[in-house]
């Protein structure tokens, strides 16, 4: 297992560590291989699961297919041995499976191209120079990024699950309407679920036997460092871990969900806290994040500009349909419609979004991790 971590450590953290201990003029630079974090976690989970199950080693062909399965290779979901290995013998392209999964793929394209990319084009210059903007713009950028990163990442998961489904492989759901959660702990049980459950099974639960607060901190710091080698990710992990410790100590979710008003308040507050924390994840550096927070605290509120109404509309629309944005709900709802109408529309949406994405390309945000 240690050997499987070496490529990740070399490519992702060497430059950062040299900067910390040597300085910016260390002269070392290396390109990060696409999807290395997801491949590494998949490989580690396979080794641990096989050892725990005392199972015989898988064949070289099965291991190679398991690790390199193309739909989720770059940005997840993170596969587990028990979920994936038994399905490899049944991998087959079926026309009915393609038709069933095509609307889900189209849904992912809409979330990525029409919502996520549109918001990204608005907020990118704001995060690049936060000190140049008023509080209204900064607040909108923070909420906008929370919606963008959800649409961007859940869209990839939708398309990965749909693509795998077309060849007879069922991938695990990766998002379960996280923005309706009542607490940060609840959000993590719904957000990037395959990573959350990976960290829970292999880090949190073993450490919980020692100390639950230590488990929260180590789990979230590891999650932060996994996202990237920068002080912003480390601080984000520490803050997230401390917040989870506070929620656990106060019994926050249990207290907030006693009444309907409390549940509504909890959902709103949780989204605000999450959006504020995500500034650290999105900021180009720690000084940029500090400048962003300073601009928020300055309370220099201005009126809403005309170009902001589109972004506000996309945020409101996404949050309004968010409770229904789940893989099974989307597939089952569309499967009940007239297929000779749904399929041409899905194909048209995919083609239209593809042309738009080609004209104004935006990478998937999680490709950076």
Secondary structure, 3 states (H helix, E strand, C coil): CHHHHHHHHHHHHHHHHHHHHCCCCCCCCCCCCCCHHHHHHHHHHHHHHHHHCCCCCCCHHHHHHHHHCHHHCCCCCCCCHHHHHHHHHHCCCCHHHHHHHHHHHHHHHHHHHHHHHHHHHHHHHHHHCHHHCCHHHHHHHHHHHHHHHHHHHHHHHHHHHHHHHHCCCCCCCCCCCHHHCCCHHHHHCCCCHHHHHHHHHHHHHHHHCCCHHHHHHHHHHHHHHHHCCCHHHHHHHHHHHHHHHHHHHHCHHHHHCCCHHHHHHHHHHHHHHHHHHHHHHHCCCHHHHHHHHHHHHCCCCCCCCCCHHHHHHHHHHHHHHHHHCCHHHHHHHHHCCCHHHHHHHHHHHHHHHHHHHHHCCCCCHHHHC
